């Protein structure tokens, strides 16, 4: 017995993830929380790539390859963002967005 999950279920999960990411990005002041929010938004788009590929072009893998590229870009973005956060912490001793203005020359 195979249970079929319709596209709307995936889209609801993706939409909730996207809105949680947007809400977190605009309401948090901690740089790590902002990074997690951006990652939520990127993962929501990866879910959309895979779902639309599965339902629109079931025999092809373009959506999955786009998702893999998205994951690779997210990993590179995370590495750069964590390096920046570590640098901010070394200079200011806090990782809040309000403290970044102290880095201006």
Secondary structure, DSSP 8 states (H G I E B T S, - for coil): ------HHHHHHHHHHHHHHHHHHHHH--BHHHHHHHHHHHHHHHHHHHHHHHHHH-TT--HHHHHHHHHHHHHHHHHHHHHHHHHHHHHHHS--BGGGGGGG--
